[in-house]
Amino acid sequence: MSGEARRGPRASRLVVLLPLAVFAALAALFLAQLMSGRDQSAIPSALIGQPAPATALPPLDGTGLPGIDGTDFAGRVTVVNVWASWCVPCRDEHPHLMQLAGDPRFTLAGLNYKDKPGNARRFLGELGNPFAAIGVDASGRAGIDWGVYGVPETFVVGRDGKIAWKHVGPFDDRSVREELLPQVEKALRGG
């Protein structure tokens, strides 16, 4: 009986220590990921190197701009920005898009995601319209085709009509200078 009594406390200690050991192992794994230096905003896209979705999106009424048709991308470099008026980070990155709009080497197109047309027009009226074309994705279906995780997101589409690069999140001075523009340059060179 004394042998059985000894196994009882040892087994109960194991029941207490096993979850603690599992927790410590998971915490170490998460810490290793955080300390790895990997860019957490870089979400791989299965669409890189694939043709841009050929979804035809209607224009945003009242802007006088065309909508987006994925078949129009071939032959030129296009930067497609997914945005919405309800998106606070979109407001933060908008001045950068306004500066990019002045670059004649590429076309800047906007994919207005799950937004109300009146709100989208007010957003552009207040902050300016950097886009040469705006396609309206009221249902979010085109966003699914593009592999959108959330807004804002930006894609570089090469002259071959294929998605060359994807950025998740808003742009700031550094990300425009060190990430977007080098990717545009690469697409312009045909790489």
Stockholm file with secondary structure:
# STOCKHOLM 1.0

chainA/1-191         MSGEARRGPRASRLVVLLPLAVFAALAALFLAQLMSGRDQSAIPSALIGQPAPATALPPLDGTGLPGIDGTDFAGRVTVVNVWASWCVPCRDEHPHLMQLAGDPRFTLAGLNYKDKPGNARRFLGELGNPFAAIGVDASGRAGIDWGVYGVPETFVVGRDGKIAWKHVGPFDDRSVREELLPQVEKALRGG
#=GR chainA/1-191 SS CHHHHHHHHHHHHHHHHHHHHHHHHHHHHHHHHHTTCCCTTCCCCTTTTSBCCCCEECBCTTSCCCCEEGGGCTTSCEEEEEECTTCHHHHHHHHHHHHHTTCTTSEEEEEEESCCHHHHHHHHHHHCCCCSEEEEESSSHHHHHHTCCSSSEEEEECTTSBEEEEEESCCCHHHIIIIIHHHHHHHHTTC
#=GC SS_cons         CHHHHHHHHHHHHHHHHHHHHHHHHHHHHHHHHHTTCCCTTCCCCTTTTSBCCCCEECBCTTSCCCCEEGGGCTTSCEEEEEECTTCHHHHHHHHHHHHHTTCTTSEEEEEEESCCHHHHHHHHHHHCCCCSEEEEESSSHHHHHHTCCSSSEEEEECTTSBEEEEEESCCCHHHIIIIIHHHHHHHHTTC
//
